């Protein structure tokens, strides 16, 4: 359940449910993903309330398609979330690295659930290295309450820096259960719009050379924001 029976009362949440609630509280409008343990419950939880809060929620054909759906929404100025497990970051990495150069307009958060043991995967990975490779911020909650609260922070940081933000969790967060206190759901008025700008969105080499300078500047701002 997403709603407590009493106002301001703590509610027992699994970490993935908390991430879903955090995205809804943050006013997410487009959610796309590909199922894979330990990430699957995030999207399926959000999907239950998709019509209630006017969201587009989909399981996509694969992780790259899911990322491009969310990325396209963020380019159009609305908040978007993409969910995957660590192996999916390999699949979407081509689009991710280019999207760091173009930047985004609405907040774009990529939730990656790393199966670090691994319990249900072909390998174990630490996707934080992708954040370093792409030069984008990475946020890591340490408990269920933070898993909810820091989704909103991730969207705010994404919009402030105009960059995708990697939201990295492991199964120890995804499938942990703990009481969490909820906040109000933010119904943001963010009508989608897109302004064509070839120098920003078409990454031929001359444009990419200019945008990498911008990306490096954004990383300096991210470091200051982190401090």
DAHUUR-V117959 format. One record per pair of residues at least 6 apart in sequence whose ideal C-beta (glycine too) atoms are under 6 Angstrom apart, sorted by the first residue. I is the first residue (numbers start at 1). GAP is how many residues later the second one is. Records with the same first field share a line. If there is no record, write none. Layout:
I->GAP, GAP
This chain:
2->19
4->7
10->169, 171
12->167
13->131, 167
14->163
15->129, 132, 158, 159, 161
16->25, 26, 158
17->28
18->126, 129, 130, 162
19->23, 128, 132
20->22, 25, 26
21->127
22->126, 129, 130
23->58, 128
24->161
25->158, 160
26->125, 126, 129
27->52, 159, 161
28->51, 53
29->26, 49, 50
30->26, 40, 43, 50
31->15, 26, 50
32->26, 28, 34, 37, 38, 50
33->10, 33, 50
34->26, 28, 29, 32, 50, 54
36->49
37->83
38->75, 77, 133, 136, 137
39->44, 45, 46, 74
42->41
43->40
46->11
47->10
50->7
60->6, 9
62->29
63->21, 25, 28, 29
64->27, 28, 31
66->16
67->15, 25, 28
68->27
70->10, 12
71->28
73->7
74->6, 30, 32, 34
75->30
76->116, 118
77->28, 29, 113, 115, 116
78->28, 112, 114
79->27, 28, 76
80->28
81->28
82->28
83->28
84->28
85->28
86->26, 28, 39, 41
89->23, 38, 41
96->38
97->37
98->105
99->65
100->34, 35, 36, 115
101->102, 107, 110, 114
102->98, 99
103->59, 60
104->58
107->48, 51, 52
108->50, 56
109->45, 46, 56, 58
110->54, 56
111->56
112->15, 56
113->56, 61
114->13, 56
115->6
116->8, 54
118->6
127->41
128->10, 40
131->7, 35
135->80, 84
136->27, 28
137->20, 28, 85
138->28, 30
139->11, 15, 28
140->28
141->6, 9
144->32, 34, 36
145->35
147->26
148->32
154->11, 13
157->8
158->7
161->57, 60, 61
163->55
199->8
